[in-house]
């Protein structure tokens, strides 16, 4: 938006430009970011973010991510892994065998 359409242009000539004489528009009146979560913002943190502070669970030092790499596939997506010609040949009694490790699932 261009400068001439901004609300501040309309406020020119008025002493405190909508920020009030008493409270004043100061830099960071409540602190920066999430400051004061345990102190002056306690009510909001308790109301909207219960359980924000404190520990939970057990820590795993030096976690090797590759060790836990295990992508999953949903059962309803399994048919998308089967080639079309196998689908047409499949009969009602026997289901086709799918090797999901070929597709990167374990």
PDB file as gemmi writes it, atoms N, CA and C in Angstrom:
CRYST1    1.000    1.000    1.000  90.00  90.00  90.00 P 1                      
ATOM      1  N   UNK A   1       0.851  -1.175   0.000  1.00  0.00           N  
ATOM      2  CA  UNK A   1       0.000   0.000   0.000  1.00  0.00           C  
ATOM      3  C   UNK A   1       0.895   1.236   0.000  1.00  0.00           C  
ATOM      4  N   UNK A   2       0.502   2.204  -0.795  1.00  0.00           N  
ATOM      5  CA  UNK A   2       1.313   3.418  -0.849  1.00  0.00           C  
ATOM      6  C   UNK A   2       1.120   4.242   0.410  1.00  0.00           C  
ATOM      7  N   UNK A   3       2.092   5.098   0.661  1.00  0.00           N  
ATOM      8  CA  UNK A   3       2.115   5.850   1.916  1.00  0.00           C  
ATOM      9  C   UNK A   3       0.910   6.765   2.056  1.00  0.00           C  
ATOM     10  N   UNK A   4       0.469   7.352   0.961  1.00  0.00           N  
ATOM     11  CA  UNK A   4      -0.596   8.350   1.075  1.00  0.00           C  
ATOM     12  C   UNK A   4      -1.936   7.754   1.475  1.00  0.00           C  
ATOM     13  N   UNK A   5      -2.084   6.428   1.369  1.00  0.00           N  
ATOM     14  CA  UNK A   5      -3.341   5.791   1.763  1.00  0.00           C  
ATOM     15  C   UNK A   5      -3.299   5.239   3.181  1.00  0.00           C  
ATOM     16  N   UNK A   6      -2.185   5.363   3.866  1.00  0.00           N  
ATOM     17  CA  UNK A   6      -2.065   4.802   5.205  1.00  0.00           C  
ATOM     18  C   UNK A   6      -2.818   5.657   6.223  1.00  0.00           C  
ATOM     19  N   UNK A   7      -3.283   5.001   7.275  1.00  0.00           N  
ATOM     20  CA  UNK A   7      -4.073   5.663   8.313  1.00  0.00           C  
ATOM     21  C   UNK A   7      -3.275   6.766   9.007  1.00  0.00           C  
ATOM     22  N   UNK A   8      -1.959   6.590   9.056  1.00  0.00           N  
ATOM     23  CA  UNK A   8      -1.113   7.559   9.749  1.00  0.00           C  
ATOM     24  C   UNK A   8      -1.192   8.946   9.112  1.00  0.00           C  
ATOM     25  N   UNK A   9      -1.433   9.025   7.812  1.00  0.00           N  
ATOM     26  CA  UNK A   9      -1.545  10.324   7.144  1.00  0.00           C  
ATOM     27  C   UNK A   9      -2.735  11.096   7.701  1.00  0.00           C  
ATOM     28  N   UNK A  10      -3.810  10.367   8.001  1.00  0.00           N  
ATOM     29  CA  UNK A  10      -5.015  11.003   8.523  1.00  0.00           C  
ATOM     30  C   UNK A  10      -4.799  11.510   9.948  1.00  0.00           C  
ATOM     31  N   UNK A  11      -3.876  10.852  10.664  1.00  0.00           N  
ATOM     32  CA  UNK A  11      -3.623  11.207  12.055  1.00  0.00           C  
ATOM     33  C   UNK A  11      -2.688  12.407  12.192  1.00  0.00           C  
ATOM     34  N   UNK A  12      -2.079  12.867  11.125  1.00  0.00           N  
ATOM     35  CA  UNK A  12      -1.136  13.992  11.188  1.00  0.00           C  
ATOM     36  C   UNK A  12      -1.834  15.233  11.731  1.00  0.00           C  
ATOM     37  N   UNK A  13      -1.178  15.913  12.641  1.00  0.00           N  
ATOM     38  CA  UNK A  13      -1.761  17.108  13.230  1.00  0.00           C  
ATOM     39  C   UNK A  13      -2.477  16.823  14.532  1.00  0.00           C  
ATOM     40  N   UNK A  14      -2.791  15.570  14.796  1.00  0.00           N  
ATOM     41  CA  UNK A  14      -3.398  15.208  16.067  1.00  0.00           C  
ATOM     42  C   UNK A  14      -2.273  14.727  16.982  1.00  0.00           C  
ATOM     43  N   UNK A  15      -2.270  15.230  18.195  1.00  0.00           N  
ATOM     44  CA  UNK A  15      -1.089  15.152  19.053  1.00  0.00           C  
ATOM     45  C   UNK A  15      -0.545  13.744  19.232  1.00  0.00           C  
ATOM     46  N   UNK A  16      -1.361  12.815  19.714  1.00  0.00           N  
ATOM     47  CA  UNK A  16      -0.775  11.510  20.035  1.00  0.00           C  
ATOM     48  C   UNK A  16      -1.119  10.418  19.025  1.00  0.00           C  
ATOM     49  N   UNK A  17      -1.699  10.771  17.904  1.00  0.00           N  
ATOM     50  CA  UNK A  17      -1.946   9.874  16.770  1.00  0.00           C  
ATOM     51  C   UNK A  17      -2.654   8.581  17.168  1.00  0.00           C  
ATOM     52  N   UNK A  18      -3.649   8.693  18.055  1.00  0.00           N  
ATOM     53  CA  UNK A  18      -4.458   7.533  18.391  1.00  0.00           C  
ATOM     54  C   UNK A  18      -3.863   6.598  19.411  1.00  0.00           C  
ATOM     55  N   UNK A  19      -2.703   6.934  19.967  1.00  0.00           N  
ATOM     56  CA  UNK A  19      -2.092   6.046  20.949  1.00  0.00           C  
ATOM     57  C   UNK A  19      -2.311   6.524  22.378  1.00  0.00           C  
ATOM     58  N   UNK A  20      -2.964   7.634  22.557  1.00  0.00           N  
ATOM     59  CA  UNK A  20      -3.312   8.115  23.889  1.00  0.00           C  
ATOM     60  C   UNK A  20      -2.196   8.876  24.569  1.00  0.00           C  
ATOM     61  N   UNK A  21      -2.571   9.900  25.359  1.00  0.00           N  
ATOM     62  CA  UNK A  21      -1.564  10.730  26.029  1.00  0.00           C  
ATOM     63  C   UNK A  21      -0.992  10.025  27.250  1.00  0.00           C  
ATOM     64  N   UNK A  22      -1.813   9.247  27.924  1.00  0.00           N  
ATOM     65  CA  UNK A  22      -1.383   8.694  29.203  1.00  0.00           C  
ATOM     66  C   UNK A  22      -0.601   7.396  29.017  1.00  0.00           C  
ATOM     67  N   UNK A  23      -1.166   6.423  28.309  1.00  0.00           N  
ATOM     68  CA  UNK A  23      -0.502   5.134  28.147  1.00  0.00           C  
ATOM     69  C   UNK A  23       0.723   5.211  27.265  1.00  0.00           C  
ATOM     70  N   UNK A  24       0.667   6.003  26.217  1.00  0.00           N  
ATOM     71  CA  UNK A  24       1.761   6.218  25.262  1.00  0.00           C  
ATOM     72  C   UNK A  24       2.105   4.953  24.479  1.00  0.00           C  
ATOM     73  N   UNK A  25       2.570   5.160  23.276  1.00  0.00           N  
ATOM     74  CA  UNK A  25       2.957   4.050  22.400  1.00  0.00           C  
ATOM     75  C   UNK A  25       4.449   3.830  22.556  1.00  0.00           C  
ATOM     76  N   UNK A  26       4.807   2.960  23.484  1.00  0.00           N  
ATOM     77  CA  UNK A  26       6.219   2.718  23.762  1.00  0.00           C  
ATOM     78  C   UNK A  26       6.674   1.459  23.052  1.00  0.00           C  
ATOM     79  N   UNK A  27       7.978   1.188  23.106  1.00  0.00           N  
ATOM     80  CA  UNK A  27       8.546   0.122  22.268  1.00  0.00           C  
ATOM     81  C   UNK A  27       7.992  -1.281  22.560  1.00  0.00           C  
ATOM     82  N   UNK A  28       8.311  -1.900  23.691  1.00  0.00           N  
ATOM     83  CA  UNK A  28       7.849  -3.262  23.979  1.00  0.00           C  
ATOM     84  C   UNK A  28       7.289  -3.301  25.397  1.00  0.00           C  
ATOM     85  N   UNK A  29       6.067  -2.808  25.581  1.00  0.00           N  
ATOM     86  CA  UNK A  29       5.547  -2.663  26.931  1.00  0.00           C  
ATOM     87  C   UNK A  29       5.360  -3.980  27.689  1.00  0.00           C  
ATOM     88  N   UNK A  30       5.121  -5.080  26.991  1.00  0.00           N  
ATOM     89  CA  UNK A  30       4.935  -6.354  27.688  1.00  0.00           C  
ATOM     90  C   UNK A  30       6.153  -7.241  27.622  1.00  0.00           C  
ATOM     91  N   UNK A  31       7.252  -6.721  27.104  1.00  0.00           N  
ATOM     92  CA  UNK A  31       8.433  -7.546  26.873  1.00  0.00           C  
ATOM     93  C   UNK A  31       8.391  -8.125  25.467  1.00  0.00           C  
ATOM     94  N   UNK A  32       9.511  -8.633  24.998  1.00  0.00           N  
ATOM     95  CA  UNK A  32       9.571  -9.169  23.638  1.00  0.00           C  
ATOM     96  C   UNK A  32       9.151 -10.632  23.600  1.00  0.00           C  
ATOM     97  N   UNK A  33       8.404 -10.978  22.585  1.00  0.00           N  
ATOM     98  CA  UNK A  33       8.042 -12.379  22.373  1.00  0.00           C  
ATOM     99  C   UNK A  33       7.175 -12.947  23.476  1.00  0.00           C  
ATOM    100  N   UNK A  34       7.565 -14.110  23.963  1.00  0.00           N  
ATOM    101  CA  UNK A  34       6.782 -14.795  24.998  1.00  0.00           C  
ATOM    102  C   UNK A  34       7.240 -14.452  26.402  1.00  0.00           C  
ATOM    103  N   UNK A  35       7.826 -13.283  26.577  1.00  0.00           N  
ATOM    104  CA  UNK A  35       8.342 -12.893  27.889  1.00  0.00           C  
ATOM    105  C   UNK A  35       7.214 -12.834  28.909  1.00  0.00           C  
ATOM    106  N   UNK A  36       7.529 -13.197  30.137  1.00  0.00           N  
ATOM    107  CA  UNK A  36       6.582 -13.072  31.235  1.00  0.00           C  
ATOM    108  C   UNK A  36       5.534 -14.159  31.291  1.00  0.00           C  
ATOM    109  N   UNK A  37       5.792 -15.308  30.698  1.00  0.00           N  
ATOM    110  CA  UNK A  37       4.818 -16.395  30.732  1.00  0.00           C  
ATOM    111  C   UNK A  37       4.563 -16.906  32.131  1.00  0.00           C  
ATOM    112  N   UNK A  38       5.574 -16.797  32.996  1.00  0.00           N  
ATOM    113  CA  UNK A  38       5.418 -17.235  34.384  1.00  0.00           C  
ATOM    114  C   UNK A  38       5.033 -16.073  35.290  1.00  0.00           C  
ATOM    115  N   UNK A  39       5.013 -14.865  34.747  1.00  0.00           N  
ATOM    116  CA  UNK A  39       4.829 -13.685  35.585  1.00  0.00           C  
ATOM    117  C   UNK A  39       3.630 -12.855  35.128  1.00  0.00           C  
ATOM    118  N   UNK A  40       3.853 -11.799  34.344  1.00  0.00           N  
ATOM    119  CA  UNK A  40       2.749 -10.895  34.053  1.00  0.00           C  
ATOM    120  C   UNK A  40       1.836 -11.398  32.935  1.00  0.00           C  
ATOM    121  N   UNK A  41       2.226 -12.440  32.198  1.00  0.00           N  
ATOM    122  CA  UNK A  41       1.333 -13.039  31.200  1.00  0.00           C  
ATOM    123  C   UNK A  41       0.811 -14.399  31.659  1.00  0.00           C  
ATOM    124  N   UNK A  42       0.889 -14.672  32.938  1.00  0.00           N  
ATOM    125  CA  UNK A  42       0.540 -15.980  33.494  1.00  0.00           C  
ATOM    126  C   UNK A  42      -0.892 -16.383  33.151  1.00  0.00           C  
ATOM    127  N   UNK A  43      -1.835 -15.449  33.254  1.00  0.00           N  
ATOM    128  CA  UNK A  43      -3.243 -15.775  33.049  1.00  0.00           C  
ATOM    129  C   UNK A  43      -3.482 -16.257  31.624  1.00  0.00           C  
ATOM    130  N   UNK A  44      -2.889 -15.585  30.655  1.00  0.00           N  
ATOM    131  CA  UNK A  44      -3.086 -15.982  29.259  1.00  0.00           C  
ATOM    132  C   UNK A  44      -2.437 -17.326  28.962  1.00  0.00           C  
ATOM    133  N   UNK A  45      -1.249 -17.550  29.519  1.00  0.00           N  
ATOM    134  CA  UNK A  45      -0.573 -18.827  29.281  1.00  0.00           C  
ATOM    135  C   UNK A  45      -1.365 -19.977  29.897  1.00  0.00           C  
ATOM    136  N   UNK A  46      -1.883 -19.778  31.103  1.00  0.00           N  
ATOM    137  CA  UNK A  46      -2.662 -20.829  31.754  1.00  0.00           C  
ATOM    138  C   UNK A  46      -3.964 -21.101  31.007  1.00  0.00           C  
ATOM    139  N   UNK A  47      -4.549 -20.046  30.445  1.00  0.00           N  
ATOM    140  CA  UNK A  47      -5.836 -20.189  29.785  1.00  0.00           C  
ATOM    141  C   UNK A  47      -5.710 -20.829  28.408  1.00  0.00           C  
ATOM    142  N   UNK A  48      -4.790 -20.313  27.594  1.00  0.00           N  
ATOM    143  CA  UNK A  48      -4.712 -20.737  26.204  1.00  0.00           C  
ATOM    144  C   UNK A  48      -3.639 -21.786  25.933  1.00  0.00           C  
ATOM    145  N   UNK A  49      -2.650 -21.917  26.805  1.00  0.00           N  
ATOM    146  CA  UNK A  49      -1.581 -22.899  26.595  1.00  0.00           C  
ATOM    147  C   UNK A  49      -1.317 -23.691  27.868  1.00  0.00           C  
ATOM    148  N   UNK A  50      -2.296 -24.467  28.346  1.00  0.00           N  
ATOM    149  CA  UNK A  50      -2.048 -25.234  29.567  1.00  0.00           C  
ATOM    150  C   UNK A  50      -0.975 -26.285  29.326  1.00  0.00           C  
ATOM    151  N   UNK A  51      -0.090 -26.452  30.296  1.00  0.00           N  
ATOM    152  CA  UNK A  51       0.995 -27.417  30.151  1.00  0.00           C  
ATOM    153  C   UNK A  51       2.153 -26.909  29.333  1.00  0.00           C  
ATOM    154  N   UNK A  52       2.237 -25.601  29.095  1.00  0.00           N  
ATOM    155  CA  UNK A  52       3.323 -25.034  28.283  1.00  0.00           C  
ATOM    156  C   UNK A  52       4.658 -25.174  28.993  1.00  0.00           C  
ATOM    157  N   UNK A  53       4.651 -24.976  30.311  1.00  0.00           N  
ATOM    158  CA  UNK A  53       5.894 -25.045  31.078  1.00  0.00           C  
ATOM    159  C   UNK A  53       6.027 -26.410  31.741  1.00  0.00           C  
ATOM    160  N   UNK A  54       7.254 -26.813  31.986  1.00  0.00           N  
ATOM    161  CA  UNK A  54       7.519 -28.058  32.690  1.00  0.00           C  
ATOM    162  C   UNK A  54       8.015 -29.141  31.759  1.00  0.00           C  
ATOM    163  N   UNK A  55       8.471 -30.224  32.372  1.00  0.00           N  
ATOM    164  CA  UNK A  55       9.045 -31.328  31.611  1.00  0.00           C  
ATOM    165  C   UNK A  55       7.996 -32.404  31.389  1.00  0.00           C  
ATOM    166  N   UNK A  56       8.212 -33.201  30.357  1.00  0.00           N  
ATOM    167  CA  UNK A  56       7.334 -34.342  30.113  1.00  0.00           C  
ATOM    168  C   UNK A  56       8.135 -35.394  29.354  1.00  0.00           C  
ATOM    169  N   UNK A  57       7.956 -36.637  29.711  1.00  0.00           N  
ATOM    170  CA  UNK A  57       8.635 -37.712  29.005  1.00  0.00           C  
ATOM    171  C   UNK A  57      10.063 -37.928  29.458  1.00  0.00           C  
ATOM    172  N   UNK A  58      10.769 -38.756  28.696  1.00  0.00           N  
ATOM    173  CA  UNK A  58      12.135 -39.121  29.025  1.00  0.00           C  
ATOM    174  C   UNK A  58      13.061 -38.628  27.920  1.00  0.00           C  
ATOM    175  N   UNK A  59      14.210 -38.120  28.299  1.00  0.00           N  
ATOM    176  CA  UNK A  59      15.156 -37.583  27.324  1.00  0.00           C  
ATOM    177  C   UNK A  59      15.970 -38.705  26.700  1.00  0.00           C  
ATOM    178  N   UNK A  60      16.296 -38.547  25.427  1.00  0.00           N  
ATOM    179  CA  UNK A  60      17.094 -39.533  24.696  1.00  0.00           C  
ATOM    180  C   UNK A  60      18.330 -38.801  24.207  1.00  0.00           C  
ATOM    181  N   UNK A  61      19.468 -39.036  24.874  1.00  0.00           N  
ATOM    182  CA  UNK A  61      20.690 -38.339  24.506  1.00  0.00           C  
ATOM    183  C   UNK A  61      21.284 -38.956  23.247  1.00  0.00           C  
ATOM    184  N   UNK A  62      21.802 -38.142  22.385  1.00  0.00           N  
ATOM    185  CA  UNK A  62      22.469 -38.574  21.140  1.00  0.00           C  
ATOM    186  C   UNK A  62      21.574 -39.531  20.351  1.00  0.00           C  
ATOM    187  N   UNK A  63      20.381 -39.047  20.033  1.00  0.00           N  
ATOM    188  CA  UNK A  63      19.430 -39.872  19.297  1.00  0.00           C  
ATOM    189  C   UNK A  63      19.846 -39.951  17.840  1.00  0.00           C  
ATOM    190  N   UNK A  64      20.079 -41.150  17.361  1.00  0.00           N  
ATOM    191  CA  UNK A  64      20.433 -41.353  15.957  1.00  0.00           C  
ATOM    192  C   UNK A  64      19.136 -41.496  15.164  1.00  0.00           C  
ATOM    193  N   UNK A  65      18.866 -40.517  14.313  1.00  0.00           N  
ATOM    194  CA  UNK A  65      17.572 -40.471  13.631  1.00  0.00           C  
ATOM    195  C   UNK A  65      17.399 -41.634  12.653  1.00  0.00           C  
ATOM    196  N   UNK A  66      18.491 -42.076  12.025  1.00  0.00           N  
ATOM    197  CA  UNK A  66      18.371 -43.162  11.051  1.00  0.00           C  
ATOM    198  C   UNK A  66      17.891 -44.455  11.693  1.00  0.00           C  
ATOM    199  N   UNK A  67      18.233 -44.630  12.952  1.00  0.00           N  
ATOM    200  CA  UNK A  67      17.838 -45.839  13.666  1.00  0.00           C  
ATOM    201  C   UNK A  67      16.316 -45.937  13.775  1.00  0.00           C  
ATOM    202  N   UNK A  68      15.666 -44.791  13.855  1.00  0.00           N  
ATOM    203  CA  UNK A  68      14.222 -44.749  14.038  1.00  0.00           C  
ATOM    204  C   UNK A  68      13.473 -44.425  12.749  1.00  0.00           C  
ATOM    205  N   UNK A  69      14.177 -44.411  11.611  1.00  0.00           N  
ATOM    206  CA  UNK A  69      13.546 -44.103  10.326  1.00  0.00           C  
ATOM    207  C   UNK A  69      12.643 -45.265   9.929  1.00  0.00           C  
ATOM    208  N   UNK A  70      11.360 -45.046   9.943  1.00  0.00           N  
ATOM    209  CA  UNK A  70      10.422 -46.129   9.651  1.00  0.00           C  
ATOM    210  C   UNK A  70       9.152 -45.543   9.038  1.00  0.00           C  
ATOM    211  N   UNK A  71       9.172 -45.242   7.721  1.00  0.00           N  
ATOM    212  CA  UNK A  71       7.973 -44.689   7.098  1.00  0.00           C  
ATOM    213  C   UNK A  71       6.836 -45.716   7.092  1.00  0.00           C  
ATOM    214  N   UNK A  72       5.627 -45.220   7.180  1.00  0.00           N  
ATOM    215  CA  UNK A  72       4.462 -46.098   7.259  1.00  0.00           C  
ATOM    216  C   UNK A  72       3.576 -45.871   6.044  1.00  0.00           C  
ATOM    217  N   UNK A  73       2.750 -46.846   5.739  1.00  0.00           N  
ATOM    218  CA  UNK A  73       1.778 -46.722   4.654  1.00  0.00           C  
ATOM    219  C   UNK A  73       0.419 -47.148   5.203  1.00  0.00           C  
ATOM    220  N   UNK A  74      -0.606 -46.385   4.857  1.00  0.00           N  
ATOM    221  CA  UNK A  74      -1.954 -46.709   5.291  1.00  0.00           C  
ATOM    222  C   UNK A  74      -2.501 -47.877   4.478  1.00  0.00           C  
ATOM    223  N   UNK A  75      -3.373 -48.659   5.089  1.00  0.00           N  
ATOM    224  CA  UNK A  75      -3.913 -49.844   4.420  1.00  0.00           C  
ATOM    225  C   UNK A  75      -4.712 -49.456   3.180  1.00  0.00           C  
ATOM    226  N   UNK A  76      -5.439 -48.339   3.256  1.00  0.00           N  
ATOM    227  CA  UNK A  76      -6.235 -47.943   2.094  1.00  0.00           C  
ATOM    228  C   UNK A  76      -5.384 -47.469   0.926  1.00  0.00           C  
ATOM    229  N   UNK A  77      -4.099 -47.192   1.152  1.00  0.00           N  
ATOM    230  CA  UNK A  77      -3.205 -46.774   0.069  1.00  0.00           C  
ATOM    231  C   UNK A  77      -2.479 -47.956  -0.571  1.00  0.00           C  
ATOM    232  N   UNK A  78      -2.623 -49.155  -0.018  1.00  0.00           N  
ATOM    233  CA  UNK A  78      -1.869 -50.305  -0.527  1.00  0.00           C  
ATOM    234  C   UNK A  78      -2.208 -50.628  -1.979  1.00  0.00           C  
ATOM    235  N   UNK A  79      -3.461 -50.455  -2.364  1.00  0.00           N  
ATOM    236  CA  UNK A  79      -3.841 -50.773  -3.740  1.00  0.00           C  
ATOM    237  C   UNK A  79      -3.169 -49.852  -4.743  1.00  0.00           C  
ATOM    238  N   UNK A  80      -2.774 -48.663  -4.318  1.00  0.00           N  
ATOM    239  CA  UNK A  80      -2.081 -47.761  -5.247  1.00  0.00           C  
ATOM    240  C   UNK A  80      -0.673 -48.256  -5.557  1.00  0.00           C  
ATOM    241  N   UNK A  81      -0.132 -49.166  -4.742  1.00  0.00           N  
ATOM    242  CA  UNK A  81       1.198 -49.721  -4.991  1.00  0.00           C  
ATOM    243  C   UNK A  81       1.159 -50.893  -5.971  1.00  0.00           C  
ATOM    244  N   UNK A  82      -0.027 -51.463  -6.172  1.00  0.00           N  
ATOM    245  CA  UNK A  82      -0.156 -52.633  -7.051  1.00  0.00           C  
ATOM    246  C   UNK A  82      -0.261 -52.169  -8.495  1.00  0.00           C  
ATOM    247  N   UNK A  83       0.522 -52.765  -9.418  1.00  0.00           N  
ATOM    248  CA  UNK A  83       0.416 -52.397 -10.842  1.00  0.00           C  
ATOM    249  C   UNK A  83      -0.962 -52.754 -11.405  1.00  0.00           C  
ATOM    250  N   UNK A  84      -1.347 -52.057 -12.463  1.00  0.00           N  
ATOM    251  CA  UNK A  84      -2.688 -52.213 -13.027  1.00  0.00           C  
ATOM    252  C   UNK A  84      -2.927 -53.623 -13.567  1.00  0.00           C  
ATOM    253  N   UNK A  85      -1.911 -54.209 -14.228  1.00  0.00           N  
ATOM    254  CA  UNK A  85      -2.112 -55.548 -14.805  1.00  0.00           C  
ATOM    255  C   UNK A  85      -2.294 -56.615 -13.719  1.00  0.00           C  
ATOM    256  N   UNK A  86      -1.671 -56.403 -12.557  1.00  0.00           N  
ATOM    257  CA  UNK A  86      -1.856 -57.347 -11.444  1.00  0.00           C  
ATOM    258  C   UNK A  86      -3.262 -57.205 -10.870  1.00  0.00           C  
ATOM    259  N   UNK A  87      -3.769 -55.978 -10.843  1.00  0.00           N  
ATOM    260  CA  UNK A  87      -5.123 -55.752 -10.338  1.00  0.00           C  
ATOM    261  C   UNK A  87      -6.155 -56.463 -11.205  1.00  0.00           C  
ATOM    262  N   UNK A  88      -5.955 -56.395 -12.523  1.00  0.00           N  
ATOM    263  CA  UNK A  88      -6.930 -57.018 -13.424  1.00  0.00           C  
ATOM    264  C   UNK A  88      -6.897 -58.537 -13.315  1.00  0.00           C  
ATOM    265  N   UNK A  89      -5.701 -59.092 -13.077  1.00  0.00           N  
ATOM    266  CA  UNK A  89      -5.560 -60.550 -12.975  1.00  0.00           C  
ATOM    267  C   UNK A  89      -6.016 -61.095 -11.618  1.00  0.00           C  
ATOM    268  N   UNK A  90      -6.102 -60.236 -10.610  1.00  0.00           N  
ATOM    269  CA  UNK A  90      -6.446 -60.693  -9.259  1.00  0.00           C  
ATOM    270  C   UNK A  90      -7.872 -61.225  -9.232  1.00  0.00           C  
ATOM    271  N   UNK A  91      -8.055 -62.374  -8.599  1.00  0.00           N  
ATOM    272  CA  UNK A  91      -9.401 -62.938  -8.479  1.00  0.00           C  
ATOM    273  C   UNK A  91      -9.940 -62.693  -7.070  1.00  0.00           C  
ATOM    274  N   UNK A  92     -11.168 -63.131  -6.857  1.00  0.00           N  
ATOM    275  CA  UNK A  92     -11.832 -62.837  -5.591  1.00  0.00           C  
ATOM    276  C   UNK A  92     -11.217 -63.611  -4.419  1.00  0.00           C  
ATOM    277  N   UNK A  93     -10.692 -64.798  -4.673  1.00  0.00           N  
ATOM    278  CA  UNK A  93     -10.238 -65.669  -3.585  1.00  0.00           C  
ATOM    279  C   UNK A  93      -8.864 -65.289  -3.052  1.00  0.00           C  
ATOM    280  N   UNK A  94      -7.922 -64.968  -3.952  1.00  0.00           N  
ATOM    281  CA  UNK A  94      -6.537 -64.726  -3.525  1.00  0.00           C  
ATOM    282  C   UNK A  94      -6.172 -63.258  -3.721  1.00  0.00           C  
ATOM    283  N   UNK A  95      -5.576 -62.679  -2.714  1.00  0.00           N  
ATOM    284  CA  UNK A  95      -5.126 -61.286  -2.809  1.00  0.00           C  
ATOM    285  C   UNK A  95      -3.694 -61.258  -3.339  1.00  0.00           C  
ATOM    286  N   UNK A  96      -3.333 -60.245  -4.123  1.00  0.00           N  
ATOM    287  CA  UNK A  96      -1.956 -60.173  -4.627  1.00  0.00           C  
ATOM    288  C   UNK A  96      -0.977 -59.854  -3.504  1.00  0.00           C  
ATOM    289  N   UNK A  97       0.224 -60.401  -3.606  1.00  0.00           N  
ATOM    290  CA  UNK A  97       1.271 -60.176  -2.610  1.00  0.00           C  
ATOM    291  C   UNK A  97       2.006 -58.885  -2.957  1.00  0.00           C  
ATOM    292  N   UNK A  98       2.148 -57.986  -1.985  1.00  0.00           N  
ATOM    293  CA  UNK A  98       2.835 -56.711  -2.207  1.00  0.00           C  
ATOM    294  C   UNK A  98       4.077 -56.674  -1.335  1.00  0.00           C  
ATOM    295  N   UNK A  99       5.228 -56.441  -1.952  1.00  0.00           N  
ATOM    296  CA  UNK A  99       6.469 -56.265  -1.186  1.00  0.00           C  
ATOM    297  C   UNK A  99       6.652 -54.767  -0.964  1.00  0.00           C  
ATOM    298  N   UNK A 100       6.235 -54.292   0.210  1.00  0.00           N  
ATOM    299  CA  UNK A 100       6.249 -52.851   0.461  1.00  0.00           C  
ATOM    300  C   UNK A 100       7.657 -52.305   0.657  1.00  0.00           C  
ATOM    301  N   UNK A 101       8.635 -53.180   0.935  1.00  0.00           N  
ATOM    302  CA  UNK A 101      10.014 -52.693   1.100  1.00  0.00           C  
ATOM    303  C   UNK A 101      10.568 -52.143  -0.206  1.00  0.00           C  
ATOM    304  N   UNK A 102      10.036 -52.607  -1.346  1.00  0.00           N  
ATOM    305  CA  UNK A 102      10.453 -52.061  -2.641  1.00  0.00           C  
ATOM    306  C   UNK A 102      10.034 -50.606  -2.786  1.00  0.00           C  
ATOM    307  N   UNK A 103       8.963 -50.235  -2.099  1.00  0.00           N  
ATOM    308  CA  UNK A 103       8.433 -48.882  -2.196  1.00  0.00           C  
ATOM    309  C   UNK A 103       8.920 -47.986  -1.066  1.00  0.00           C  
ATOM    310  N   UNK A 104       9.837 -48.485  -0.237  1.00  0.00           N  
ATOM    311  CA  UNK A 104      10.417 -47.665   0.820  1.00  0.00           C  
ATOM    312  C   UNK A 104       9.683 -47.709   2.141  1.00  0.00           C  
ATOM    313  N   UNK A 105       8.765 -48.658   2.305  1.00  0.00           N  
ATOM    314  CA  UNK A 105       8.054 -48.821   3.573  1.00  0.00           C  
ATOM    315  C   UNK A 105       8.568 -50.074   4.264  1.00  0.00           C  
ATOM    316  N   UNK A 106       8.493 -50.104   5.607  1.00  0.00           N  
ATOM    317  CA  UNK A 106       9.004 -51.253   6.349  1.00  0.00           C  
ATOM    318  C   UNK A 106       7.905 -51.883   7.175  1.00  0.00           C  
TER     319      UNK A 106                                                      
END                                                                             
